[in-house]
């Protein structure tokens, strides 16, 4: 059985044998839940869109903002 300690910022490092068994790699996302007295995590699937694809979709969206962030802040204050 592998153990780890939780740091001051509630961060922890998964033991290598656990992360390897789960197939986790740097950048992977894990969903956590507390169930039946246990902390359980599951590897989330990779997003279907890349960041570039998502940015392109936002730029092409008719719902996008036409003002800059600074303009929006100025207008709402």
C-alpha positions as CSV (number, residue, x, y, z in Angstrom):
1,X,0.0,0.0,0.0
2,X,1.3,3.5,-0.9
3,X,0.8,6.5,1.3
4,X,1.3,10.2,0.9
5,X,1.0,13.3,3.0
6,X,-1.2,16.3,2.3
7,X,0.7,19.6,2.3
8,X,-0.3,23.0,3.7
9,X,-2.2,24.0,0.5
10,X,-4.0,20.7,0.5
11,X,-1.8,19.4,-2.4
12,X,-0.6,15.9,-2.6
13,X,1.6,13.9,-4.8
14,X,0.3,10.6,-6.1
15,X,2.7,7.7,-5.6
16,X,4.3,6.6,-8.8
17,X,2.8,3.1,-8.7
18,X,-0.7,4.5,-8.3
19,X,-0.4,7.1,-11.1
20,X,1.2,4.5,-13.4
21,X,-1.5,2.0,-12.7
22,X,-4.1,4.6,-13.5
23,X,-2.3,5.7,-16.7
24,X,-2.0,9.3,-15.5
25,X,0.4,11.6,-17.3
26,X,1.3,15.3,-16.6
27,X,-1.6,17.5,-17.7
28,X,-4.3,14.9,-17.2
29,X,-7.4,15.9,-15.3
30,X,-8.8,13.9,-12.3
31,X,-12.3,14.2,-10.9
32,X,-12.6,13.6,-7.2
33,X,-15.5,12.6,-4.9
34,X,-16.0,11.4,-1.4
35,X,-18.2,8.3,-1.4
36,X,-18.8,5.5,1.2
37,X,-16.1,6.9,3.5
38,X,-13.4,6.9,0.7
39,X,-11.9,9.5,-1.5
40,X,-12.2,8.4,-5.1
41,X,-10.7,9.9,-8.2
42,X,-11.1,9.1,-11.9
43,X,-9.2,10.1,-14.9
44,X,-11.2,12.4,-17.1
45,X,-11.2,11.9,-20.9
46,X,-9.2,14.3,-22.9
47,X,-11.3,17.3,-24.3
48,X,-12.5,16.7,-27.8
49,X,-11.4,20.2,-28.9
50,X,-7.9,21.5,-28.7
51,X,-7.4,25.0,-27.2
52,X,-6.8,26.4,-30.7
53,X,-10.1,24.9,-31.9
54,X,-12.0,26.3,-29.0
55,X,-10.5,29.8,-29.5
56,X,-11.4,29.7,-33.2
57,X,-15.0,28.7,-32.3
58,X,-15.2,31.6,-29.8
59,X,-13.8,34.1,-32.4
60,X,-16.4,33.0,-35.0
61,X,-19.3,32.9,-32.5
62,X,-22.1,35.5,-33.1
63,X,-22.3,35.7,-29.3
64,X,-18.8,37.1,-28.8
65,X,-18.1,40.5,-27.2
66,X,-17.4,43.3,-29.6
67,X,-15.9,45.5,-26.9
68,X,-12.6,45.1,-25.2
69,X,-12.4,44.0,-21.5
70,X,-11.3,47.5,-20.5
71,X,-14.3,49.0,-22.4
72,X,-16.7,46.6,-20.7
73,X,-15.3,47.4,-17.2
74,X,-15.6,51.2,-17.9
75,X,-19.2,50.9,-19.1
76,X,-20.3,48.8,-16.1
77,X,-18.9,51.0,-13.4
